[in-house]
Amino acid sequence: MHVLVVLHQDRDGIALDEWTTANTVGQALADLGVEAEGAEVSLPLDETLTEDGASFEVVTPKGVTVV
């Protein structure tokens, strides 16, 4: 079963709404182009997304160069 999911995100200070038919948190992140490896995700990647909705946070590592 595919559920249409609206993902409200704040990516690097920019608010975005994205649509996906992903079944899981991991699939939703992949649809958004977010690399789950190395990220801190507040729900398991195999957590099923339903019509009732889900709220989760993702923190991705950022590289910083200081000169």
C-alpha positions as CSV (number, residue, x, y, z in Angstrom):
1,M,0.0,0.0,0.0
2,H,1.3,3.5,-0.9
3,V,0.3,6.5,1.1
4,L,0.8,10.0,-0.1
5,V,3.0,11.7,2.5
6,V,3.7,15.4,2.9
7,L,7.1,16.0,4.4
8,H,7.6,19.4,6.0
9,Q,11.3,20.1,6.4
10,D,13.7,22.8,7.3
11,R,16.9,22.0,5.4
12,D,19.8,24.3,6.2
13,G,17.4,27.1,7.3
14,I,15.1,26.8,4.2
15,A,11.6,25.6,4.8
16,L,10.4,23.1,2.2
17,D,7.3,20.8,1.7
18,E,8.0,17.6,-0.2
19,W,5.5,14.9,-1.4
20,T,6.3,11.2,-1.4
21,T,4.6,7.9,-1.6
22,A,7.3,6.2,0.4
23,N,6.2,3.4,2.8
24,T,9.0,3.9,5.3
25,V,11.1,6.6,6.9
26,G,14.2,5.4,5.0
27,Q,12.4,5.4,1.6
28,A,11.1,9.0,2.4
29,L,14.7,10.2,3.1
30,A,15.9,8.5,-0.1
31,D,13.2,10.3,-2.1
32,L,14.4,13.6,-0.7
33,G,18.0,12.8,-1.5
34,V,19.0,12.7,2.2
35,E,21.8,10.3,2.9
36,A,20.7,8.3,5.9
37,E,24.1,6.8,6.5
38,G,25.8,8.8,9.3
39,A,22.6,10.7,10.0
40,E,20.9,10.8,13.3
41,V,17.2,9.8,12.7
42,S,14.7,9.9,15.5
43,L,12.7,7.0,14.1
44,P,14.0,3.7,12.7
45,L,14.5,3.8,9.0
46,D,12.2,0.8,8.6
47,E,9.4,2.5,10.5
48,T,6.2,2.4,8.4
49,L,4.6,5.7,7.3
50,T,0.8,5.7,7.5
51,E,-2.1,8.0,6.7
52,D,-2.1,9.1,10.4
53,G,1.3,10.8,9.8
54,A,4.6,10.6,11.6
55,S,6.9,13.2,13.0
56,F,10.7,12.6,13.0
57,E,13.9,14.6,13.0
58,V,17.0,14.0,10.9
59,V,20.3,15.6,11.7
60,T,22.9,15.1,9.0
61,P,26.6,15.7,9.4
62,K,28.1,18.8,7.7
63,G,31.7,19.3,6.7
64,V,33.3,22.5,7.8
65,T,36.6,23.9,6.7
66,V,38.3,26.6,8.7
67,V,41.1,28.6,7.1
